[in-house]
Amino acid sequence: MGFFELICGNCGNYGDYGNHMKVTLDHIGIAVSNISEALAFYRDALGLEVEAPEEVPSQRVRAHFIPAGESAIELLEATAEDSPIAKYIARRGPGVHHITLRVDDISAALAQLKARGVRLIDETPRPGAHGSQVAFIHPSSAHGVLVELKQG
């Protein structure tokens, strides 16, 4: 079973519940160890416009969004040594950290996933960038990919 089949509720180990989750690719999060070098590539070399950075205190990161069509690239810069991004970079180095799927109703999506036996990092939404509510799905349930759900 493919990743989007799992998230969208098709058959397989998670069953076919008949109601499919509507999702849209919102952004891809990239953990960076040196924001100046990352900006030199995305902004200066590729010529992409970077939005003003936003602090996300709940995650102890600074997010730099780069619009890319209907989706975006999110450069994630740790603001504390104990932040999830700092820990990720220490273990794996910089690179793709997560993908984010936008949903209409994050609480309903989490309930649906939990009912299907999907392992969640967050069972309730928490504050995210741009005033959104977010929750993460554990990579062990998403074929090794950290998936963030986002509403708003």
C-alpha positions, 0 to 999 in steps of 0.5 A: 500500500502506498503512502497516500493510499494509507492517509486517504483511507484505501484498503489494506491493513487499515481497512476500507471505511468508505469515507476518504480523507481529503488532503492537499500537499501544503508544504515540505519541511527541510531541516537546515543547520545553516540558514545563511547557506540554505537561503543562499541556495533557495533565494539567491541561486534558485531565485525563489522568494522567501517570506519573512521568518516566523517563530514557532515557540511550541516547536522551538524553531524559526520557519522560513516559507518559500511559496512554490505553486500551490505548495511551499518549502519550509526551511526549519532553523532550530532556535534551541539545542533541545528542539526537535529540529536540532535533535533531528540534525544531530542524528541525521544531518540537514535534509527533508524532515517532513511533509505536510498535508492540509486537512479541513478538520484536523480533529476528525482526521486524527480520530479517523486515523486513530480508529484505523490503528495509525500511530500518532505522535500528537493525538490532539492538535497543537499551534503551528506556523501561520496560526494553524493547528498541526499534529504529527503522524509517527513515521512507523505508520507512514512508511518511514515518513514524518507526516504533519497534518495541518488545518488553517 
